[in-house]
Amino acid sequence: MLGWATWKAAKGIAKYQKARKSLPSPTTKKTSKKKKAGKVLAGAAAAAGATALVKRKRKHGGHDHAPDSSSE
């Protein structure tokens, strides 16, 4: 019984250490300035696009569909 428990514990520890080694370390991971600039630019473009959509909806009264043609 003691050998079985030791084996199970050793396997669990080995799996944990293997999984831990496969993850990138936060201290060794460095993002280049170009990647950071790209992320900032993409975020700014998304914000500008969302703002434009909101303003467009307000300008048109918030309706997504064309006006009814049955009133003509």
PDB file as gemmi writes it, atoms N, CA and C in Angstrom:
CRYST1    1.000    1.000    1.000  90.00  90.00  90.00 P 1                      
ATOM      1  N   MET A   1       0.820  -1.182   0.000  1.00  0.00           N  
ATOM      2  CA  MET A   1       0.000   0.000   0.000  1.00  0.00           C  
ATOM      3  C   MET A   1       0.876   1.261   0.000  1.00  0.00           C  
ATOM      4  N   LEU A   2       1.939   1.246   0.740  1.00  0.00           N  
ATOM      5  CA  LEU A   2       2.832   2.393   0.828  1.00  0.00           C  
ATOM      6  C   LEU A   2       3.519   2.647  -0.519  1.00  0.00           C  
ATOM      7  N   GLY A   3       3.885   1.596  -1.222  1.00  0.00           N  
ATOM      8  CA  GLY A   3       4.527   1.726  -2.538  1.00  0.00           C  
ATOM      9  C   GLY A   3       3.574   2.338  -3.557  1.00  0.00           C  
ATOM     10  N   TRP A   4       2.305   1.917  -3.498  1.00  0.00           N  
ATOM     11  CA  TRP A   4       1.296   2.453  -4.421  1.00  0.00           C  
ATOM     12  C   TRP A   4       1.102   3.953  -4.180  1.00  0.00           C  
ATOM     13  N   ALA A   5       0.987   4.370  -2.928  1.00  0.00           N  
ATOM     14  CA  ALA A   5       0.795   5.780  -2.589  1.00  0.00           C  
ATOM     15  C   ALA A   5       2.008   6.607  -3.019  1.00  0.00           C  
ATOM     16  N   THR A   6       3.197   6.052  -2.832  1.00  0.00           N  
ATOM     17  CA  THR A   6       4.412   6.749  -3.235  1.00  0.00           C  
ATOM     18  C   THR A   6       4.449   6.922  -4.750  1.00  0.00           C  
ATOM     19  N   TRP A   7       4.075   5.858  -5.479  1.00  0.00           N  
ATOM     20  CA  TRP A   7       4.056   5.900  -6.936  1.00  0.00           C  
ATOM     21  C   TRP A   7       3.063   6.945  -7.436  1.00  0.00           C  
ATOM     22  N   LYS A   8       1.869   6.991  -6.850  1.00  0.00           N  
ATOM     23  CA  LYS A   8       0.851   7.957  -7.262  1.00  0.00           C  
ATOM     24  C   LYS A   8       1.325   9.387  -6.996  1.00  0.00           C  
ATOM     25  N   ALA A   9       1.938   9.598  -5.850  1.00  0.00           N  
ATOM     26  CA  ALA A   9       2.433  10.928  -5.504  1.00  0.00           C  
ATOM     27  C   ALA A   9       3.558  11.347  -6.447  1.00  0.00           C  
ATOM     28  N   ALA A  10       4.454  10.438  -6.760  1.00  0.00           N  
ATOM     29  CA  ALA A  10       5.570  10.746  -7.651  1.00  0.00           C  
ATOM     30  C   ALA A  10       5.069  11.080  -9.055  1.00  0.00           C  
ATOM     31  N   LYS A  11       4.063  10.343  -9.539  1.00  0.00           N  
ATOM     32  CA  LYS A  11       3.497  10.623 -10.861  1.00  0.00           C  
ATOM     33  C   LYS A  11       2.834  11.998 -10.887  1.00  0.00           C  
ATOM     34  N   GLY A  12       2.116  12.322  -9.827  1.00  0.00           N  
ATOM     35  CA  GLY A  12       1.462  13.631  -9.759  1.00  0.00           C  
ATOM     36  C   GLY A  12       2.460  14.769  -9.749  1.00  0.00           C  
ATOM     37  N   ILE A  13       3.521  14.617  -8.993  1.00  0.00           N  
ATOM     38  CA  ILE A  13       4.562  15.641  -8.928  1.00  0.00           C  
ATOM     39  C   ILE A  13       5.256  15.789 -10.277  1.00  0.00           C  
ATOM     40  N   ALA A  14       5.528  14.668 -10.936  1.00  0.00           N  
ATOM     41  CA  ALA A  14       6.190  14.711 -12.245  1.00  0.00           C  
ATOM     42  C   ALA A  14       5.308  15.423 -13.274  1.00  0.00           C  
ATOM     43  N   LYS A  15       4.008  15.142 -13.274  1.00  0.00           N  
ATOM     44  CA  LYS A  15       3.092  15.804 -14.209  1.00  0.00           C  
ATOM     45  C   LYS A  15       3.043  17.302 -13.932  1.00  0.00           C  
ATOM     46  N   TYR A  16       2.994  17.673 -12.674  1.00  0.00           N  
ATOM     47  CA  TYR A  16       2.943  19.086 -12.299  1.00  0.00           C  
ATOM     48  C   TYR A  16       4.191  19.819 -12.771  1.00  0.00           C  
ATOM     49  N   GLN A  17       5.364  19.212 -12.546  1.00  0.00           N  
ATOM     50  CA  GLN A  17       6.605  19.857 -12.948  1.00  0.00           C  
ATOM     51  C   GLN A  17       6.727  19.964 -14.460  1.00  0.00           C  
ATOM     52  N   LYS A  18       6.266  18.942 -15.163  1.00  0.00           N  
ATOM     53  CA  LYS A  18       6.321  18.968 -16.621  1.00  0.00           C  
ATOM     54  C   LYS A  18       5.410  20.064 -17.166  1.00  0.00           C  
ATOM     55  N   ALA A  19       4.204  20.174 -16.601  1.00  0.00           N  
ATOM     56  CA  ALA A  19       3.277  21.214 -17.042  1.00  0.00           C  
ATOM     57  C   ALA A  19       3.810  22.603 -16.712  1.00  0.00           C  
ATOM     58  N   ARG A  20       4.443  22.741 -15.592  1.00  0.00           N  
ATOM     59  CA  ARG A  20       4.990  24.028 -15.165  1.00  0.00           C  
ATOM     60  C   ARG A  20       6.134  24.469 -16.076  1.00  0.00           C  
ATOM     61  N   LYS A  21       6.938  23.527 -16.522  1.00  0.00           N  
ATOM     62  CA  LYS A  21       8.052  23.854 -17.414  1.00  0.00           C  
ATOM     63  C   LYS A  21       7.567  24.249 -18.806  1.00  0.00           C  
ATOM     64  N   SER A  22       6.421  23.725 -19.226  1.00  0.00           N  
ATOM     65  CA  SER A  22       5.943  24.010 -20.569  1.00  0.00           C  
ATOM     66  C   SER A  22       5.365  25.418 -20.691  1.00  0.00           C  
ATOM     67  N   LEU A  23       4.989  26.050 -19.566  1.00  0.00           N  
ATOM     68  CA  LEU A  23       4.465  27.402 -19.602  1.00  0.00           C  
ATOM     69  C   LEU A  23       5.602  28.406 -19.680  1.00  0.00           C  
ATOM     70  N   PRO A  24       5.401  29.499 -20.414  1.00  0.00           N  
ATOM     71  CA  PRO A  24       6.453  30.518 -20.468  1.00  0.00           C  
ATOM     72  C   PRO A  24       6.540  31.251 -19.132  1.00  0.00           C  
ATOM     73  N   SER A  25       7.735  31.549 -18.756  1.00  0.00           N  
ATOM     74  CA  SER A  25       7.961  32.263 -17.494  1.00  0.00           C  
ATOM     75  C   SER A  25       7.659  33.737 -17.691  1.00  0.00           C  
ATOM     76  N   PRO A  26       6.974  34.385 -16.753  1.00  0.00           N  
ATOM     77  CA  PRO A  26       6.646  35.801 -16.925  1.00  0.00           C  
ATOM     78  C   PRO A  26       7.879  36.698 -16.956  1.00  0.00           C  
ATOM     79  N   THR A  27       8.969  36.289 -16.347  1.00  0.00           N  
ATOM     80  CA  THR A  27      10.167  37.126 -16.345  1.00  0.00           C  
ATOM     81  C   THR A  27      10.946  37.007 -17.642  1.00  0.00           C  
ATOM     82  N   THR A  28      10.844  35.877 -18.345  1.00  0.00           N  
ATOM     83  CA  THR A  28      11.592  35.706 -19.586  1.00  0.00           C  
ATOM     84  C   THR A  28      10.802  36.161 -20.800  1.00  0.00           C  
ATOM     85  N   LYS A  29       9.495  36.332 -20.636  1.00  0.00           N  
ATOM     86  CA  LYS A  29       8.668  36.731 -21.769  1.00  0.00           C  
ATOM     87  C   LYS A  29       8.731  38.243 -21.926  1.00  0.00           C  
ATOM     88  N   LYS A  30       9.257  38.684 -23.055  1.00  0.00           N  
ATOM     89  CA  LYS A  30       9.337  40.109 -23.331  1.00  0.00           C  
ATOM     90  C   LYS A  30       8.638  40.386 -24.650  1.00  0.00           C  
ATOM     91  N   THR A  31       7.816  41.404 -24.642  1.00  0.00           N  
ATOM     92  CA  THR A  31       7.099  41.795 -25.838  1.00  0.00           C  
ATOM     93  C   THR A  31       7.866  42.924 -26.517  1.00  0.00           C  
ATOM     94  N   SER A  32       8.022  42.819 -27.804  1.00  0.00           N  
ATOM     95  CA  SER A  32       8.759  43.853 -28.520  1.00  0.00           C  
ATOM     96  C   SER A  32       7.928  45.128 -28.601  1.00  0.00           C  
ATOM     97  N   LYS A  33       8.597  46.226 -28.852  1.00  0.00           N  
ATOM     98  CA  LYS A  33       7.914  47.515 -28.941  1.00  0.00           C  
ATOM     99  C   LYS A  33       6.974  47.553 -30.132  1.00  0.00           C  
ATOM    100  N   LYS A  34       7.338  46.853 -31.211  1.00  0.00           N  
ATOM    101  CA  LYS A  34       6.476  46.817 -32.393  1.00  0.00           C  
ATOM    102  C   LYS A  34       5.157  46.112 -32.081  1.00  0.00           C  
ATOM    103  N   LYS A  35       5.227  45.024 -31.330  1.00  0.00           N  
ATOM    104  CA  LYS A  35       4.003  44.302 -30.979  1.00  0.00           C  
ATOM    105  C   LYS A  35       3.122  45.149 -30.078  1.00  0.00           C  
ATOM    106  N   LYS A  36       3.741  45.849 -29.124  1.00  0.00           N  
ATOM    107  CA  LYS A  36       2.972  46.722 -28.233  1.00  0.00           C  
ATOM    108  C   LYS A  36       2.318  47.836 -29.022  1.00  0.00           C  
ATOM    109  N   ALA A  37       3.056  48.419 -29.951  1.00  0.00           N  
ATOM    110  CA  ALA A  37       2.517  49.506 -30.759  1.00  0.00           C  
ATOM    111  C   ALA A  37       1.366  49.008 -31.626  1.00  0.00           C  
ATOM    112  N   GLY A  38       1.490  47.814 -32.150  1.00  0.00           N  
ATOM    113  CA  GLY A  38       0.417  47.235 -32.958  1.00  0.00           C  
ATOM    114  C   GLY A  38      -0.842  47.011 -32.148  1.00  0.00           C  
ATOM    115  N   LYS A  39      -0.676  46.551 -30.908  1.00  0.00           N  
ATOM    116  CA  LYS A  39      -1.836  46.332 -30.048  1.00  0.00           C  
ATOM    117  C   LYS A  39      -2.515  47.646 -29.701  1.00  0.00           C  
ATOM    118  N   VAL A  40      -1.716  48.662 -29.432  1.00  0.00           N  
ATOM    119  CA  VAL A  40      -2.276  49.980 -29.115  1.00  0.00           C  
ATOM    120  C   VAL A  40      -3.013  50.538 -30.320  1.00  0.00           C  
ATOM    121  N   LEU A  41      -2.430  50.403 -31.489  1.00  0.00           N  
ATOM    122  CA  LEU A  41      -3.056  50.890 -32.713  1.00  0.00           C  
ATOM    123  C   LEU A  41      -4.367  50.149 -32.996  1.00  0.00           C  
ATOM    124  N   ALA A  42      -4.367  48.838 -32.810  1.00  0.00           N  
ATOM    125  CA  ALA A  42      -5.583  48.060 -33.033  1.00  0.00           C  
ATOM    126  C   ALA A  42      -6.671  48.453 -32.041  1.00  0.00           C  
ATOM    127  N   GLY A  43      -6.293  48.692 -30.810  1.00  0.00           N  
ATOM    128  CA  GLY A  43      -7.263  49.117 -29.802  1.00  0.00           C  
ATOM    129  C   GLY A  43      -7.849  50.477 -30.118  1.00  0.00           C  
ATOM    130  N   ALA A  44      -7.005  51.390 -30.574  1.00  0.00           N  
ATOM    131  CA  ALA A  44      -7.479  52.727 -30.936  1.00  0.00           C  
ATOM    132  C   ALA A  44      -8.413  52.661 -32.143  1.00  0.00           C  
ATOM    133  N   ALA A  45      -8.086  51.828 -33.112  1.00  0.00           N  
ATOM    134  CA  ALA A  45      -8.942  51.682 -34.292  1.00  0.00           C  
ATOM    135  C   ALA A  45     -10.289  51.082 -33.918  1.00  0.00           C  
ATOM    136  N   ALA A  46     -10.280  50.116 -33.007  1.00  0.00           N  
ATOM    137  CA  ALA A  46     -11.539  49.510 -32.567  1.00  0.00           C  
ATOM    138  C   ALA A  46     -12.387  50.532 -31.824  1.00  0.00           C  
ATOM    139  N   ALA A  47     -11.767  51.334 -30.993  1.00  0.00           N  
ATOM    140  CA  ALA A  47     -12.508  52.366 -30.251  1.00  0.00           C  
ATOM    141  C   ALA A  47     -13.095  53.399 -31.205  1.00  0.00           C  
ATOM    142  N   ALA A  48     -12.315  53.800 -32.192  1.00  0.00           N  
ATOM    143  CA  ALA A  48     -12.802  54.777 -33.168  1.00  0.00           C  
ATOM    144  C   ALA A  48     -13.959  54.206 -33.981  1.00  0.00           C  
ATOM    145  N   GLY A  49     -13.860  52.947 -34.349  1.00  0.00           N  
ATOM    146  CA  GLY A  49     -14.938  52.311 -35.096  1.00  0.00           C  
ATOM    147  C   GLY A  49     -16.217  52.196 -34.282  1.00  0.00           C  
ATOM    148  N   ALA A  50     -16.082  51.834 -33.018  1.00  0.00           N  
ATOM    149  CA  ALA A  50     -17.252  51.729 -32.152  1.00  0.00           C  
ATOM    150  C   ALA A  50     -17.903  53.092 -31.955  1.00  0.00           C  
ATOM    151  N   THR A  51     -17.085  54.128 -31.795  1.00  0.00           N  
ATOM    152  CA  THR A  51     -17.613  55.481 -31.639  1.00  0.00           C  
ATOM    153  C   THR A  51     -18.354  55.922 -32.895  1.00  0.00           C  
ATOM    154  N   ALA A  52     -17.804  55.615 -34.047  1.00  0.00           N  
ATOM    155  CA  ALA A  52     -18.454  55.980 -35.305  1.00  0.00           C  
ATOM    156  C   ALA A  52     -19.799  55.266 -35.453  1.00  0.00           C  
ATOM    157  N   LEU A  53     -19.860  53.999 -35.061  1.00  0.00           N  
ATOM    158  CA  LEU A  53     -21.127  53.276 -35.149  1.00  0.00           C  
ATOM    159  C   LEU A  53     -22.180  53.857 -34.212  1.00  0.00           C  
ATOM    160  N   VAL A  54     -21.769  54.209 -33.012  1.00  0.00           N  
ATOM    161  CA  VAL A  54     -22.715  54.779 -32.050  1.00  0.00           C  
ATOM    162  C   VAL A  54     -23.241  56.119 -32.557  1.00  0.00           C  
ATOM    163  N   LYS A  55     -22.356  56.965 -33.070  1.00  0.00           N  
ATOM    164  CA  LYS A  55     -22.787  58.260 -33.593  1.00  0.00           C  
ATOM    165  C   LYS A  55     -23.708  58.093 -34.797  1.00  0.00           C  
ATOM    166  N   ARG A  56     -23.430  57.119 -35.631  1.00  0.00           N  
ATOM    167  CA  ARG A  56     -24.255  56.870 -36.817  1.00  0.00           C  
ATOM    168  C   ARG A  56     -25.657  56.444 -36.414  1.00  0.00           C  
ATOM    169  N   LYS A  57     -25.743  55.563 -35.407  1.00  0.00           N  
ATOM    170  CA  LYS A  57     -27.049  55.108 -34.942  1.00  0.00           C  
ATOM    171  C   LYS A  57     -27.848  56.273 -34.368  1.00  0.00           C  
ATOM    172  N   ARG A  58     -27.187  57.130 -33.603  1.00  0.00           N  
ATOM    173  CA  ARG A  58     -27.886  58.278 -33.011  1.00  0.00           C  
ATOM    174  C   ARG A  58     -28.364  59.245 -34.090  1.00  0.00           C  
ATOM    175  N   LYS A  59     -27.564  59.417 -35.136  1.00  0.00           N  
ATOM    176  CA  LYS A  59     -27.916  60.341 -36.213  1.00  0.00           C  
ATOM    177  C   LYS A  59     -29.152  59.854 -36.966  1.00  0.00           C  
ATOM    178  N   HIS A  60     -29.254  58.549 -37.155  1.00  0.00           N  
ATOM    179  CA  HIS A  60     -30.358  57.968 -37.909  1.00  0.00           C  
ATOM    180  C   HIS A  60     -31.514  57.528 -37.013  1.00  0.00           C  
ATOM    181  N   GLY A  61     -31.500  57.891 -35.776  1.00  0.00           N  
ATOM    182  CA  GLY A  61     -32.600  57.550 -34.894  1.00  0.00           C  
ATOM    183  C   GLY A  61     -32.521  56.152 -34.314  1.00  0.00           C  
ATOM    184  N   GLY A  62     -31.445  55.461 -34.524  1.00  0.00           N  
ATOM    185  CA  GLY A  62     -31.260  54.151 -33.924  1.00  0.00           C  
ATOM    186  C   GLY A  62     -31.947  53.013 -34.651  1.00  0.00           C  
ATOM    187  N   HIS A  63     -32.460  53.228 -35.864  1.00  0.00           N  
ATOM    188  CA  HIS A  63     -33.130  52.161 -36.605  1.00  0.00           C  
ATOM    189  C   HIS A  63     -32.133  51.471 -37.528  1.00  0.00           C  
ATOM    190  N   ASP A  64     -32.175  50.138 -37.521  1.00  0.00           N  
ATOM    191  CA  ASP A  64     -31.280  49.378 -38.378  1.00  0.00           C  
ATOM    192  C   ASP A  64     -31.906  49.045 -39.731  1.00  0.00           C  
ATOM    193  N   HIS A  65     -33.223  49.160 -39.846  1.00  0.00           N  
ATOM    194  CA  HIS A  65     -33.879  48.718 -41.077  1.00  0.00           C  
ATOM    195  C   HIS A  65     -34.334  49.920 -41.896  1.00  0.00           C  
ATOM    196  N   ALA A  66     -34.653  49.661 -43.172  1.00  0.00           N  
ATOM    197  CA  ALA A  66     -35.109  50.719 -44.066  1.00  0.00           C  
ATOM    198  C   ALA A  66     -36.529  51.110 -43.697  1.00  0.00           C  
ATOM    199  N   PRO A  67     -36.928  52.320 -44.010  1.00  0.00           N  
ATOM    200  CA  PRO A  67     -38.298  52.750 -43.713  1.00  0.00           C  
ATOM    201  C   PRO A  67     -39.309  51.928 -44.506  1.00  0.00           C  
ATOM    202  N   ASP A  68     -40.530  51.812 -43.958  1.00  0.00           N  
ATOM    203  CA  ASP A  68     -41.588  51.034 -44.621  1.00  0.00           C  
ATOM    204  C   ASP A  68     -41.981  51.693 -45.929  1.00  0.00           C  
ATOM    205  N   SER A  69     -42.159  50.890 -46.958  1.00  0.00           N  
ATOM    206  CA  SER A  69     -42.577  51.423 -48.262  1.00  0.00           C  
ATOM    207  C   SER A  69     -44.088  51.346 -48.421  1.00  0.00           C  
ATOM    208  N   SER A  70     -44.805  50.829 -47.423  1.00  0.00           N  
ATOM    209  CA  SER A  70     -46.259  50.673 -47.524  1.00  0.00           C  
ATOM    210  C   SER A  70     -46.974  51.994 -47.372  1.00  0.00           C  
ATOM    211  N   SER A  71     -46.348  53.042 -46.852  1.00  0.00           N  
ATOM    212  CA  SER A  71     -46.993  54.328 -46.644  1.00  0.00           C  
ATOM    213  C   SER A  71     -46.992  55.181 -47.915  1.00  0.00           C  
ATOM    214  N   GLU A  72     -46.367  54.725 -48.989  1.00  0.00           N  
ATOM    215  CA  GLU A  72     -46.298  55.506 -50.241  1.00  0.00           C  
ATOM    216  C   GLU A  72     -47.548  55.405 -51.037  1.00  0.00           C  
TER     217      GLU A  72                                                      
END                                                                             
